[in-house]
Amino acid sequence: MNQARIDLLKKYIEEEPSDPFNYYGLACEYLQENPEESLSIFVTLLEEHPDYLATYYQAAQLLASFEMEEKALEVFRNGIALAKAQQNTKTLLELNTAYQNLLFEM
């Protein structure tokens, strides 16, 4: 966790609260050392910026790590639908693979 980067992202969020990338970056900064805070930010992103495709993979993986598999599967499915709608083949493949892996692990 890089505190300088976190402070900078928080500043960017204050300056541009409608830009989902800044929230995504902040959630990623918290991912390793404060996963609860990271999850909170990802959930907010899913609610407030549902078209920001990058969120779905990270959020679902984090949900699965918290043993919230059913919610993780739902997030993967929503991300898969969005990737199809956005015609983003690479992300669609990544989400499908992660979804299938989680189903297999369950």
MILO-215986 format. One line per 2 residues: their letters; for each residue x, y negated, z negated of N, C-alpha, C. Coordinates in Angstrom, 2 decimals. Each point is the difference from the previous one (the first is absolute). Layout:
BEGIN
A	X Y Z X Y Z X Y Z | ...
END
This chain:
BEGIN
MN	0.86 1.17 0.00 -0.86 -1.17 0.00 0.90 -1.23 0.00 | -0.22 -0.85 0.96 0.79 -1.20 0.15 -0.83 -1.20 -0.46
QA	0.35 -0.53 -1.16 -0.80 -1.08 -0.59 -0.01 -1.25 0.88 | 1.11 -0.30 0.64 0.03 -1.18 0.88 -0.98 0.17 1.16
RI	-0.04 1.20 0.56 -0.92 0.27 1.10 -1.45 -0.04 -0.48 | -0.24 0.51 -1.20 -1.34 -0.04 -0.58 -0.45 -1.44 -0.20
DL	0.88 -0.81 -0.56 -0.33 -1.42 -0.21 -0.29 -0.70 1.31 | 0.79 0.30 1.03 -0.20 -0.60 1.30 -1.34 0.43 0.61
LK	-0.33 1.27 -0.11 -1.27 0.49 0.54 -1.19 -0.62 -0.74 | 0.12 -0.15 -1.30 -1.06 -0.66 -0.77 -0.17 -1.45 0.45
KY	1.10 -0.66 0.29 -0.05 -1.37 0.50 -0.70 -0.03 1.36 | 0.35 0.94 0.86 -0.65 0.08 1.32 -1.50 0.25 -0.14
IE	-0.38 0.83 -0.96 -1.41 0.29 -0.23 -0.73 -1.26 -0.43 | 0.62 -0.78 -0.87 -0.61 -1.27 -0.42 -0.17 -0.94 1.19
EE	1.01 -0.04 0.87 -0.03 -0.90 1.15 -0.96 0.48 1.09 | -0.07 1.31 0.18 -0.83 0.58 1.07 -0.77 1.21 -0.53
PS	-1.02 -0.23 -0.81 -0.71 1.12 -0.62 -0.77 0.89 0.98 | -0.18 -0.44 1.22 -0.74 0.81 0.97 0.90 0.92 0.83
DP	1.31 -0.04 -0.23 0.93 0.84 0.76 0.23 1.33 -0.72 | -0.53 1.10 0.53 0.13 1.28 -0.70 1.43 0.53 -0.08
FN	0.87 -0.43 0.90 1.37 0.51 -0.01 0.71 -0.31 -1.32 | -0.24 -1.17 -0.55 0.66 -0.38 -1.25 -0.44 0.90 -1.16
YY	-1.28 0.33 -0.04 -0.49 0.92 -1.03 0.59 1.40 0.21 | 0.05 0.42 1.25 0.56 1.31 0.32 1.47 0.07 -0.45
GL	0.75 -1.04 0.32 1.40 -0.04 -0.41 0.15 0.05 -1.51 | -0.86 -0.73 -0.71 0.04 0.00 -1.45 -0.32 1.39 -0.56
AC	-1.02 0.64 0.55 -0.35 1.35 -0.45 1.16 0.96 0.23 | 0.67 -0.13 1.12 1.15 0.87 0.29 1.16 -0.26 -0.96
EY	0.19 -1.25 -0.40 1.05 -0.32 -0.98 -0.26 0.67 -1.34 | -1.26 0.08 -0.40 -0.36 0.60 -1.27 -0.09 1.52 0.05
LQ	0.03 0.57 1.17 -0.29 1.42 0.21 0.80 0.93 -0.92 | 1.29 -0.17 -0.11 0.82 0.93 -0.77 -0.04 -0.25 -1.51
EN	0.10 -1.25 -0.41 0.15 -0.29 -1.42 -1.30 -0.36 -0.72 | -1.02 -0.37 0.75 -1.28 -0.34 -0.61 -1.13 0.47 0.93
PE	-0.15 1.33 0.13 -0.98 0.52 0.95 -1.44 -0.39 -0.32 | -0.31 -0.23 -1.26 -1.36 -0.42 -0.35 -0.32 -1.36 0.61
ES	0.95 -0.93 -0.10 -0.19 -1.32 0.59 -0.06 0.10 1.52 | 0.84 0.85 0.56 -0.01 0.22 1.44 -1.36 0.50 0.46
LS	-0.54 0.98 -0.71 -1.32 0.55 0.35 -1.08 -1.07 -0.08 | 0.06 -0.81 -1.02 -0.97 -1.08 -0.16 0.02 -0.95 1.20
IF	1.19 -0.32 0.46 0.13 -0.90 1.16 -0.51 0.69 1.26 | 0.36 1.27 0.17 -0.48 0.74 1.18 -1.53 0.09 0.02
VT	-0.60 0.25 -1.14 -1.47 0.07 -0.07 -0.61 -1.34 0.38 | 0.58 -1.07 -0.50 -0.47 -1.35 0.36 0.14 -0.22 1.50
LL	1.11 0.42 0.57 0.21 -0.13 1.45 -1.06 0.76 0.78 | -0.30 1.22 -0.42 -1.00 0.80 0.69 -1.37 -0.67 -0.06
EE	-0.29 -0.65 -1.10 -1.30 -0.67 -0.16 -0.07 -1.33 0.76 | 1.06 -0.78 -0.09 -0.03 -1.35 0.55 0.54 -0.13 1.42
HP	0.81 0.97 0.41 0.59 -0.02 1.35 -0.09 1.41 0.60 | -1.21 0.49 0.22 -0.16 1.38 0.46 0.56 0.26 1.40
DY	0.31 -1.02 0.76 0.57 0.19 1.34 1.52 0.05 -0.01 | 0.62 -0.13 -1.16 1.46 0.05 -0.08 0.42 1.46 -0.11
LA	0.31 0.58 1.13 0.20 1.45 0.14 1.14 0.55 -0.85 | 1.07 -0.74 -0.17 1.16 0.51 -0.73 -0.33 0.42 -1.43
TY	-1.02 -0.59 -0.56 -0.37 0.28 -1.39 -0.43 1.44 -0.22 | -0.68 0.58 0.96 -0.67 1.29 -0.21 0.96 1.14 -0.34
YQ	1.09 0.10 0.70 0.95 1.08 -0.26 0.57 -0.11 -1.41 | 0.54 -1.18 -0.32 0.62 -0.21 -1.31 -1.00 0.18 -1.14
AA	-1.19 -0.57 0.16 -1.02 0.09 -1.05 -0.40 1.45 -0.23 | -0.23 0.74 1.07 -0.42 1.39 -0.14 1.09 0.85 -0.65
QL	1.24 -0.21 0.41 1.10 0.75 -0.60 0.11 -0.29 -1.50 | -0.17 -1.27 -0.36 0.09 -0.36 -1.41 -1.18 0.58 -0.79
LA	-1.17 -0.05 0.57 -1.16 0.62 -0.65 0.25 1.49 -0.24 | 0.55 0.67 0.98 0.30 1.43 -0.15 1.02 0.23 -1.11
SF	0.97 -0.89 -0.13 1.02 0.15 -1.05 -0.61 -0.19 -1.38 | -1.12 -0.72 -0.09 -0.73 -0.17 -1.25 -1.05 1.10 -0.18
EM	0.08 1.05 0.84 -0.91 1.14 -0.02 -1.45 -0.42 0.25 | -0.18 -0.98 0.85 -1.32 -0.45 0.43 -0.18 0.44 1.45
EE	0.07 1.32 0.20 0.05 0.55 1.34 -1.24 -0.31 0.83 | -1.18 0.09 -0.59 -1.22 -0.26 0.77 -0.04 -1.44 0.50
KA	0.39 -0.93 -0.84 0.05 -1.41 0.40 1.08 -0.19 1.07 | 1.12 0.69 -0.15 1.07 -0.08 0.99 -0.48 0.50 1.36
LE	-0.74 1.11 0.00 -0.54 0.53 1.26 -0.95 -1.00 0.64 | -0.82 -0.65 -0.81 -0.92 -1.01 0.52 0.76 -1.17 0.63
VF	1.07 -0.44 -0.65 0.80 -1.10 0.54 0.67 0.45 1.31 | 0.52 1.21 0.02 0.58 0.52 1.26 -1.05 0.01 1.11
RN	-1.20 0.49 -0.30 -1.06 0.07 1.03 -0.35 -1.40 0.51 | -0.10 -0.95 -0.90 -0.30 -1.38 0.41 1.13 -0.56 0.85
GI	1.23 0.29 -0.37 1.15 -0.45 0.78 0.05 0.64 1.38 | -0.35 1.28 0.05 -0.05 0.70 1.29 -1.03 -0.65 0.91
AL	-1.17 -0.29 -0.54 -1.05 -0.66 0.80 0.46 -1.37 0.48 | 0.67 -0.75 -0.86 0.49 -1.32 0.39 1.09 0.10 1.06
AK	0.91 0.96 -0.16 1.07 0.18 0.98 -0.58 0.35 1.37 | -1.05 0.82 0.01 -0.67 0.32 1.26 -0.62 -1.26 0.60
AQ	-0.68 -0.77 -0.83 -0.65 -1.23 0.48 1.01 -1.00 0.53 | 1.18 -0.06 -0.64 1.05 -0.92 0.43 0.88 0.60 1.09
QN	-0.28 1.25 0.36 0.78 0.72 1.01 1.49 0.03 -0.34 | 0.28 0.24 -1.27 1.38 0.06 -0.49 0.38 1.49 -0.14
TK	0.52 0.55 1.05 0.29 1.43 0.09 1.03 0.46 -1.02 | 1.06 -0.77 -0.18 1.07 0.38 -0.93 -0.54 0.10 -1.43
TL	-0.71 -1.01 -0.44 -0.54 0.01 -1.36 -1.08 1.06 -0.14 | -0.78 0.21 1.03 -1.02 1.05 -0.02 0.65 1.36 -0.25
LE	1.09 0.27 0.69 0.71 1.26 -0.18 0.54 0.12 -1.42 | 0.60 -1.07 -0.52 0.55 0.02 -1.37 -1.10 0.25 -1.03
LN	-1.12 -0.69 0.15 -1.11 0.16 -0.94 -0.59 1.41 0.09 | -0.19 0.50 1.22 -0.53 1.36 0.18 0.91 1.04 -0.63
TA	1.29 -0.13 0.21 0.97 0.95 -0.56 -0.03 -0.03 -1.53 | 0.01 -1.19 -0.57 -0.03 -0.13 -1.46 -1.31 0.55 -0.55
YQ	-1.09 -0.27 0.68 -1.32 0.51 -0.40 0.00 1.52 -0.02 | 0.49 0.61 1.07 0.04 1.47 0.09 0.92 0.58 -1.08
NL	1.14 -0.66 -0.24 0.92 0.48 -1.04 -0.66 -0.03 -1.37 | -0.73 -1.07 -0.28 -0.67 -0.08 -1.30 -1.08 1.08 -0.12
LF	-0.75 0.21 1.06 -1.00 1.09 -0.03 0.66 1.34 -0.27 | 1.14 0.23 0.64 0.73 1.26 -0.18 0.47 0.15 -1.45
EM	0.49 -1.10 -0.58 0.52 0.04 -1.37 -1.11 0.24 -1.02 | -1.20 -0.45 0.34 -1.12 0.16 -0.92 -0.49 1.44 0.03
END
